[in-house]
Amino acid sequence: MSDEYLWDKTGAPDPEVEHLERVLGEARFDGPPPEMPVTSGRPGLRFAVAAAVLIGIGALTFGLAIDRGARPETPQPGWAYMLVPVENGDRTAEARTLVAGDWIETDATTRADLTVADIGRVDLDPDSRLQLVRTGDDEHRLRLERGRMQALVDAPPRLFVTETPAGDAVDLGCLYTLEVDEAGNGLLVVEVGMVMYERGGYEAFVPAKARCEARKDKGMGTPYFETASGALRAALRRLDFGDAQGNALSDVIEACTVRDTLTLWNLLQHPALDQAARGRVLDRIEAFKELPDELTRDAVLDRDAETLLSLRDALGLYW
């Protein structure tokens, strides 16, 4: 995709961006970006206030092109951040600058607040290790080696990426939390908007109020909503990460409700499922909703990209 397309619609568009623009074009926000409020207290409160401002003015457009004015021609020299004591005392917050290649490492008594260029902010929890890999007009990229971060981003799709040992979280304009444990396993939880969790060509689609587990040795699992049953979560872990899957797919299909069509839709792209297995998944989807007339079963099972996006739009009414 041409970089210019996101700003002035010249050049060739990315198919996903073009599809989102067509479906959600009426929701585009044409005003200037909001000021991020600076509040005191816990990181969660600051993010809740900032997210409410974004939602209230309609700035969240699921990664559609937003008119942000002219962007700088040269990469940002660095990001401002603060190292902040977890508890009040004699220590004071320290203002610093993070440049590409630098690491931030917090201990049990310190957290960090980062300004992500001109697109948002990141809060880094205690006992975390984070690197700024690169920052520029075409991409801002972090690497979370260990710990937990919260990101609030208002930007075109795929401009902000966070690497982890288990996979990359590709932001599509949202508020999310990303965790990495000592073994390198990850957990992505999306509060607002949507994120793609990617590794080795497989993309797990994680919308608001959904989560996705990942393992360093196996990559991403299958996303599920926070409301998913314990039976569904257990069956997914066996399917995604178990050494002996057994009847895991059957158990997943049986445990899915109509809202769990998010999980079923993601399974259509699961790298471990052959066409016969995908057919069983599609049967379950069709038990909840008939395929739109313009979509064919063969195109879904062949993983045609445009067909899968259209099916996702249709199922999203239940999510």
C-alpha positions, 0 to 999 in steps of 0.5 A, spaced: 500 500 500 502 506 498 503 511 504 500 517 500 493 513 500 492 514 507 493 521 507 491 524 500 488 517 497 493 517 492 497 511 490 494 503 491 490 502 497 490 496 502 484 491 500 483 491 508 483 499 508 479 500 502 474 495 505 473 498 511 472 505 508 467 502 504 463 499 509 464 505 515 465 511 511 460 515 513 463 514 520 469 518 518 471 524 523 474 530 519 476 534 525 482 535 528 485 530 533 483 531 540 487 533 546 489 527 550 487 529 557 493 529 563 490 526 569 493 523 575 491 517 579 492 510 576 493 508 569 487 505 568 483 511 570 487 516 565 486 511 559 478 511 561 478 518 561 482 519 554 478 513 551 471 517 553 474 523 549 475 519 543 469 515 543 465 522 545 467 526 539 467 520 534 474 519 533 474 512 533 473 510 526 476 503 526 482 505 522 479 509 517 483 514 514 483 520 518 485 527 516 490 529 521 494 535 517 501 534 514 505 530 517 513 531 518 517 529 512 523 526 517 522 521 523 521 523 530 527 524 533 524 520 540 519 519 544 518 523 551 516 519 557 516 519 565 518 514 570 513 514 575 514 511 582 508 507 584 507 509 591 508 517 593 514 518 597 520 522 596 522 520 589 519 524 584 517 523 576 523 523 571 522 526 564 526 522 559 527 521 552 526 514 548 530 514 541 530 508 537 534 502 540 533 504 547 530 500 552 525 502 558 526 497 564 521 498 570 522 495 577 517 493 582 516 500 584 516 504 578 512 505 572 513 509 565 508 513 561 510 514 554 507 519 549 507 515 542 510 520 537 503 524 535 498 518 535 497 516 542 500 514 549 503 507 552 503 506 560 508 501 562 507 497 568 512 495 573 516 489 572 516 490 565 521 491 559 520 495 553 524 497 547 523 502 541 525 499 535 523 504 530 519 511 529 517 514 523 512 517 518 510 510 516 511 506 522 512 506 530 514 499 532 515 497 539 517 490 542 515 488 549 519 483 552 516 482 558 511 485 563 504 489 561 502 495 557 496 499 555 496 503 549 491 508 546 492 510 539 488 514 534 492 513 527 491 510 521 491 502 521 498 498 521 502 505 523 503 502 530 505 495 532 508 492 538 512 486 537 512 480 542 516 473 543 509 470 541 506 475 535 505 482 533 500 486 535 498 491 529 493 496 531 487 498 527 486 504 532 484 502 539 485 502 546 488 495 548 492 491 553 498 487 552 502 482 556 508 478 556 510 473 561 517 470 563 516 465 558 514 469 553 507 467 552 502 473 551 495 475 552 492 481 548 485 484 551 482 489 546 477 494 550 476 499 544 477 498 536 480 492 534 487 489 533 490 484 528 495 479 532 500 476 527 505 471 526 508 467 520 502 470 515 496 468 520 492 474 522 488 473 528 482 478 528 481 481 535 475 486 536 473 490 542 471 486 548 475 480 546 482 477 547 487 472 544 492 468 548 499 466 545 504 462 546 512 463 544 513 456 541 506 456 537 504 463 536 497 466 537 491 462 539 484 463 537 480 470 539 474 469 544 470 474 547 470 475 555 463 472 555 466 466 552 464 460 557 469 456 561 468 450 556 469 454 550 476 457 553 478 450 555 477 447 548 480 452 544 487 452 549 487 444 547 486 446 539 491 451 539 496 449 544 495 442 546 500 436 544 494 431 543 488 435 540 483 429 540 476 432 540 478 439 541 475 442 534 468 438 536 468 441 543 469 448 540 464 448 535 459 445 540 460 450 546 460 456 541 453 461 541 451 466 536 456 471 539 462 466 539 461 466 531 467 471 532 471 465 534 468 461 529 470 466 523 477 466 526 477 458 525 476 459 518 483 462 517 486 457 522 493 454 519 492 447 522 485 446 519 484 443 513 478 444 508 474 439 511 475 442 518 473 448 516 467 446 513 465 443 519 466 450 522 462 453 517 456 449 518 456 451 525 456 459 523 450 457 518 446 454 523 446 461 526 446 465 520 445 464 513 450 466 508 449 473 504 446 471 497 453 474 494 457 469 498 458 462 496 460 457 500 466 455 496 469 462 496 469 462 504 472 455 504 477 457 499 479 463 504 478 468 499 480 475 502 474 479 500 469 474 502 471 473 509 471 480 510 464 480 507 462 475 512 465 478 518 461 484 517 455 480 517 457 476 523 459 483 526 452 484 528 452 479 533 458 482 536 
